[in-house]
Each structure stands twice: as C-alpha cells, then as structure tokens.
C-alpha cells in the first residue's frame, strides 16, 4: 500500500501520515459560523476537507470526523440583537441551509456536527482546569482570559514572535477579521444583549458565554479525546484561532492537541479574498440559480492544489461545467443500449488510471494530477470503445472506473434528462472557422479556444499543474495541442 503524505502546518513540510492506531483517523474540521449561509470561499475549505476524507478512506482507514457548528459568537448575537430575535432563531434556519448546500456539493456527512451551545458544561470545565493550572485568570467583570505569557509554547503553529506581544494585555471580544496577539477571552461576562438573545449561561464566574476559541477545543476534546490525528481548516484560522486552541487544550490536558495540522488556501474573486464584509461573496444558492452543478464546482476547486490560492471567475466555472459534462457523456455512453463492450485493453487502461489517482491523492492531495488522470482515462477509454469490442468484462471495468471517479472526486454530474448529445463535427482546419462549419463545430471551436486562453493564463502565472489539467481535458475531447514560438495551435484528432 502506498505511503500517505500530507503537508503539516506545524512542521512546514510534507510528511508521512497515518492514524496513531493504524485504523481510524480522528479528524476535527472547523465548520461554519451560522449567522449567514456559508459562501463559496468557506466551501473551498469544506471541499478540500471532503477530498481529504475521501482520500483517507481510499487509503483504507476509517474516519471519525467532527465538524462543529458555531451557533454562539459576537456576530450571531449582534444579528439577533438587531433583529430582536434569539440566537437559535438566527442559527437554526442557517444550519438547515448549510446541510442542504453541502449535499448539493456532494460533501460527505461527517460523523459529528456538534453545536457549540450543546457543549457549554464541557467548556466551563475546561476553563476551570485552566484557572486551576494558573494559565487563566478572572477579571473584575467576571470574564476569564488565557494568559499567553504563562504558556511558553504559544506561537509555534503560526511562527509568532511572542517577544513582540504585550503580555498581560487583553481585548474583550473575538473578531474574526483581526489577528489578536494578546490574551484572549475564554469566558465573557454576559451583557444585557446576550441575555435578551438567549446567549448567557450560569458559570462559577457568573452569567456569561464562551469565547469563540474555547468552543472548538471543548468539542474536539469531548468527541475525539485529548490528542487528535488531524486538525483542518482555512489558512485564516491558523492565527489566532488554531493557535489559541492549542494553548488552551494543551494547557488543560498536558498532551499534544493534534498530531498534524492541515490548512487550505483562500478562494479569490477578482484577486481579493471572498468575504461577506467585502461584498464579493457567491453562495451555493447562486450556483443553483445559474444551473451550475455541484460536480462542476468540485472540478473547479480541484484544478488548483489546496495549498494554492484559487481565483473564481465566470469563465472558469463555465469551463468546469464543460469538463464534467464530458465525464457525464462518457458515463452515458457506457450505459447506452448500443454500447456492446470494450476490448481486453480496457482493464489495463482502468488499472493505470486508478493507480494514478491513488498516487496523486496520497501525495498531499494532488487533485490537479488526479484530474489529469481522469481526462487521460476518458480519452483512452473512449478510443477503446470506438473499436466496438464485445468484451462485457471490459465494459464493466470502465463502469467501475466511473464509479471510482465519483467515489474519490465527486465530479460525475447527474444524468441528463434528454439523453446523449450527438458527436460534434470536426472543424475543417485547426482553430479556423469555415463557411461550411456547423453550429456544433463552431461551439466546439469556441470552447477549445477559451480553454487555450485559460491554459495560457495558467502558464503565465506559472500554475503548470492547472495548465496540465487543461491539456488533459482537451486531449480527452480529442484535441491535440502544440506549443511553438508563434503560440499554441490545435487540431481535432478524433
């Protein structure tokens, strides 16, 4: 069995990974804060975690995944106060939307979706342990803060130079948008708006509510034990959130909180991080309205390695729609009544394909390489089917390979209601329109030229993995391309 390798944020290196018991990966993935529906920037992280989950199971391990639902924090309380509602009235509908959205994107169910408000007793116990160990202190208003100056290992994950911190200083609230390098709140004394929103609980320090960082530690420790195999999230959570999780968890237990840390990069729109406060967000509801399948978005997300930023554009989404449509067309061809079978070579084609996908995903989730393998397989398998063989076992191997694509990457679109489309006519000359060119051929030429422009942009940006994916996609459509000093030319070969 191939070695599984994963980049560890703590060590800043790609290292071999395996669960400590050799059987089950205990994985914590930071979930959404449910005051508004999650946007596609959030879902890029959730999709990378879904790919990781699938790859771990492909490796032969079980997965025990926790994805928390943050249903009490400053933003939720502020919205509840502004609308005269309780926090549960705000969060309950958003949680339903989140689950519907992740299913649309074919994100597998985690084993646990704990809501923070269901773990208040565990949070209070954790704070009590930190106070007893003199790593936390109570202030006059009844709030409790973690003293980072008393935890010498603070800053290891984010490589923070603690000499620059103001030891002993503190702030009264968590803010997702800023990097607070001071003492952080574990328990916040209740304010009148907290009480009105139903966001206050009794504690040894008086009425109050948990700090944002505390919530994840309490739920992770309660559901997965003192030491996790793997903790994941977006790069924006490295500091302060995950740094603070480490401090309070290890401060309370004395054990390593997580053996590995894995973080995904941002999704950009027009070069800026997608964020609600910026106003450049796109949600799953927008995909539905535009009839963009979950498979298409998954394809787009996987064209770029999870540790590289990805720019979302309309052209990129359209290209991914076309790419997964080709996967769907192949699946339909396999199921068509006129398909009699393949040749014995299909078994070798399928085996090579699955081996390439395993090797790519086991090497730090190299999804672009896995996608390249998919489209190479489609090209070779379609060519084999064109030979009109009668080997039913070969046909079944191809069908199993399509199931494997769905199992590992989730990029097979739902079946179309109108059946298969006819084959596109081949342009008479590479990249040139002719008077006799059919509408289908013109559309095909436009598609190829758009993909070549995207490939050129990827090469200019030195994203050669994305360029290779586009080449493989075109090859699967029977397009041969050639680069020269005069540019890139193409021709239809099949």
N, C-alpha and C positions, 0 to 999 in steps of 0.2 A: 504494500500500500504506500502511495506517495506521501512524502512529508508535507504537512500543512504549515505554511509560513505566513506570518502576519506582522504588519508594522506595529510596533509598540511605542506609543507616545512617550512613555516614561523613559525608555532607553534610546529613543530616536533611531531605531534600527529595525529592519525586517528580521524576525527571529522565528525559529520553530515554535509551534504552538500545539498543545494538547491539553485536554482537561486533566486535572490533577488525579482523578480516579480512573482515567483512561476510558470512561464511558459516557459521562454526561457533562456537557458544557453548561455551567451555571452563569448566565449572562444577564446583565442589567442594562437596559437601554432607556435613556431619558426620553419620556414621551411628551405630549403636548401640554401646554398650559391652556386650559379650556375656557377662555373668556371670549374667543372668536374662533371660527373654523380655521384649522391649520392651512397654511398656504403651501405652494409647491416648493418653496425653499425649505420648509420644515420636512416636507415629504421626500426631498432628496436624501436627507439623513435617514428617514424611516425606510426608504427603499434600499439604501446601502446596507442597513442593518438586516433587512429581509434577505438580500442577496447573501450576506454573511451567514445568516441562519440556514439558508438552503445549502450553502457550501459545506457547512459543518456537518449537516446531516448526510450530504453526499459522501463525505469522508468516512461516514459510518458511526458517528456519535449521535447520541440523543441531545436535545437542547431543552434546558429549563430556563425559559426567558421571562423576565419581568419587564413590562413597560408601564411606567407609572403614569397616572393622570393627575396633574397638578390642578386641584379644584379649590385651592385657597391660596391667594397671594395678593400682593398690593393691587395689581391691575384688575383682578376679579372683584375685589372689594370696592375699588373706585368705580367700576362699572355698575355694580349692584347699588351703591350709594347714589350714583347719578340717576339711575332709573327707578329708585325706590323699590328694589327687589332684594330677595335673599340671594346668597351666593349659589345655592343649589338651583334656584330658578334661572340663574345665568348659565350654570355649567351643565345641567342635565341635558338640555337640547343640543349643546355643542358636542358633548360626548357621543350622542347618537349620530351626529353628522360625521364625527371623526371615524367611527366604526364603518359607516356606510362608505365614506371616502376611501379608507384603506382597502376595503373589499373591492371597490371599483378598480383600484390599482393593483389588485391581486396580492396584497401583503398578507402573508400567512398569520393566523392567530398566534399570539403569544400565549404562554401557559397562564400568565397572571397579568391583570390590568388593575392594580390597586389604586384606589382613590385616596389621596392624602388625608382627607377628612375621616377616613375609616381607621387611621393609624395614629391618632392623637395620643393614646396611652403609651404606645411604644416610643413616640417622640419625647414625651415627658420623662420617661425612664432613661432615655439616652442623655438628656440634659442633666438629669440628676447624677448620672455616672460621671459626667464631665465636671460638674461642680465638685463632686466628692474627690476627684483627682486634681482639683485646683487648676484645671485648664479652662474653666469658665467662671464668670462672676456675675452677680446680680447688681443692678443699678437701683437708684432710689425709686424709679417709677415702676419697678417690678419686671423690667426686661432683663434678659440674660444674654451675655456676649461671650464668644470664644476669644480667648487671649492668644493671638498667634505668636506673641513673644515667648510664650511658655511651651511652644511646640517647635523644637529646633528644626524638624524636618519640613516645615512649611515652605512651599515654593518649589519642591522637587519636580512636580509634573510640568509646571509652566516655566521652569527655569527662572523663577523670580528671584531677584537680588533683595533679600529681606533687609539688607543694611539701609535701603532707601525708604523703608516703611517708617511710619510714625507709630511706634509701639505704644499701645495704650489708647490710641485714638479710636473712635468708632463712629458709625453712622446709624441712624435709626431705621433705615428701610433698605430693602433689597431693590436694586434697579437692574433689570436685565441688560440695559444698554451701556452701563459703565463698568469699568474694572476697578472694583473697590479693593485696595490693597491694605485695608485697615481691619481692626477687629470686626467680626461680623456677628449679626444677631442670630441667636439660637431660638430665643423665645421673646416675643414682642408684647409688651403690655397693651391691653385692649384699649381702644379708643371708642368713643360713642358710635362712630360709623361702623366699627367692627361689630359691636353688639347689635345694632339695627340690622346688619346684613346676615346675622347668624354665624359670624366668624370669630367667636370668642369661646374659650373653654376654661374650666377651673384648672388650676395648677398649684404646686407648692409656692409659687411666686405671685399668686393672684390671677385674676382673669387675664387671658391673653391668647395668643395664637402663635403657631410655629413660624420660624424663618424659612425661606424657600430652600436653602441648602439642607437644613435639618431633615426635611421631608424625605428626600431620596435616601439618605443614609438609614433612616429608621425602617423604611420599607425594604431596602436591599438586605439589611441585616436580618430582619424578621423572616423574609421569604427564602433567602439563599444562604444564610449563615455568615459567619464573621469574615470569611475570605471568598471572594468571587473568582471565577476563572477569567471573566472578561467583562469590562465595563465600556459601553459605547455611547457616542453622542456626536454632535456637531463640534467643529473646532471652536466655535464661540463659547462653548461650555467649559473649555479647559481651565480658564480663569474668569471669574472666581469660583464658579460652581463646583467643578470637579476637584479643584484644589481644596476647597472648603469641606467637601465630602470626605476627602482623605483625612484631613486634620481631625474632624470630629469623630469619624468612625475609628480610626486607628488610635486616637486619644482615648476613646472609651473602651476598646477591646484589647489593645496592645498587639493586635495581629495585623498583617498586611491586608488592606481593604480589598484590593483587586490585583491579581497576578499579571494582568495585561490591560492596557488602555488603548482603545481604537477610536479614531475620530475622522469624520468625513468633512470635506471642504464645502464652501459656500456654493449656492446657485446664484448666478448673477443675471440681471436683466439690464441690458444696455450698459454693462460694465459696473453696475452698482449692486451690492448685496440686496437680495429681496427681503424687504422688511415692511411691516404694517406702518411703522412711523414714517417711512419714506414714501409710501403710497404707490409702490411699484409691484404690488402683490398680485399673484394669479392663484386661483383656488381650483380645486377639483371640479367644483360646480361650473367653472368656465370651460374646462375640458369637455364636460358632458354637453354643455350648450353648443360647443363647436364640433361635437361628434368625434372627438379625439379619444381613442380607446386607451384604457389603462396599459395595454400592451405597448402602444406607441410611446407613451411617456416613459415606461420602463426602458424601452430601447434607447430613447434619447439619453436618459440618465446613465445608462451603461456604456455609451460611446466614449465616455471620459472616465478615467480612473477616479475612484472615490476620494483620493488624496489630492486631486487637482480641481481647481475651480472650473465650473461649467457655465457657459453663457446661454441663457434661454432666448430663443428667437422664433419668430413665426416660421421662417424658412427651415429651421432645424426640426421643428415639430412636424412640418409637412413632410420632410424627408424621412423622418422616423415612421410616419403613417404609411408611406410608400414601402419602406423596408419591411415592416411587419405584415403588410398586405401580401408581399411576396412569400413570406413564411406561410400565411394563411392559404395562398393559392397552391402551394406545394402540398399542404395537408389535404386540401380539397381534391387535388389531382390523385393523391393516394387512395382516396375514398371513392373516386368516380367509377361508375359501372364499367367504363371502357378500359380501365387500367388492369391489365392481365397479370402483371408481375414485373419483376426486375430480372437481372442476371445474377449469377453467383458472385460477381464482383461487389454487389451491394453490401454484403456482410463486412468486407474489408473496409469499404467506404464508411460505413456506420461505426465500426470499431475505431478507426482512426479519428473520426470526429469526436466521439465521446472521450477518447483519451486526451485529445487536445483541450477540450473544455475542462476536464478534471485538472489537467496540468496548469491551465491558466487560472482557474479559480483557487486552486490550492497555493498559488504563488501570489499571496497578498491580494486576492480578489481581482485579478487582472481581467475585468469584464470586457474591455476593448478586444483583447486577444480571443476571449470566448466568443464574442460576436463575429469576429473574423472567421473563426472556425465554423460557425453556423452557416455563413453565406458561402464559404468554400464547400461545405457539405451539400447545400442546396444545389449549387452548380453541378457538382459531380453526380449527385443523385438524380437530378433532372436529366442529365445526359444519359445516365444508365437506363432510366425509364424510357427515354426516346428510342432505345434499342428494341423496345417492345418484347422483352423477355417474358417467360411464362413461369418463372420461379416464384411461387407464392411465399415461400420462406423469406426470400429476399424482400418482397413487398412488406412482410410483417416486420422485418428488421428496420426498414425505412419508417414504418409507422411507429415503432418503438423509439426511434431516434427523435421523431417529432414530439412524442410524449416526454422524452428526456429534455428537449429544449424547453418545454413548458415547466417541467419539474425544477430545472436549475435556474432558468432566466425569466420565465413567465412572460414570454414575448409572442406567444401564439394568439392571434386575435380571435374573437368569437366568429363562428361560421356566418357567412353572408346569407341573406335570405334569397338572393337571386341566382345562386349557383356560381359556377366559374365564369370568368370573363374569357373572351376569345384571345388568342395569341396576338400580340402586337405585330404589325407589319414592320419589316426591317427597312430603315431608310436606305435609299439607293447609294448615298455616299456618306461617309463618316462625318457626322456633325453638320451636314448640309441639307437644307430643305430642297425638295424638287417639286416641279409643278404637279407631279402625279402622287405626291405624298398624301397618304390617307390621314384623317383626323387622329386616329390612334397612333400612327407613326409620328405625327407632329407632337403629340403629347409625350410620347416616349423620348423624342429628341430633346424636348424642353426639360424633361426630368433628368436626363443624363447631363445636360449642360449645367443644370442647377447643382447637381451633386459634384460635378467637377469644380464649380466655383467654391463650394463648401470645402472640398479637398484642398484646393489652393490656399484658402484661408487657414486651414489647419496646418498646412506645411509652412506657411509664412509665420504662424505662431509657434512653430516647432512642436506642434502636437502631432507627432508622427503616428502615434497609436490610433488617433481618430482618422488620420488620412488612410491608414491601412484598412480600417473598418470600411471606409467608403469604397476603397478599391475592391475589397472582397464583396461588398454589396453589389457593385456594378458587375463584377465577374459572375456573380450568381444570376444576374439578369442577362448573361450572355454578352457582356460588353467588355472588350479588350481596350485598355488604355496604354498610351506610350508617351513618356516624357522626353522632351528634347529641348534644345536651346531656343526653339521657336515657340515653345509652350507645350500643351498637352493635347494629343489627338486621340480619337476613339473610333472604334468600329464595332458593329454588331457581328458576333461570330456564331451565333446560334439562334 
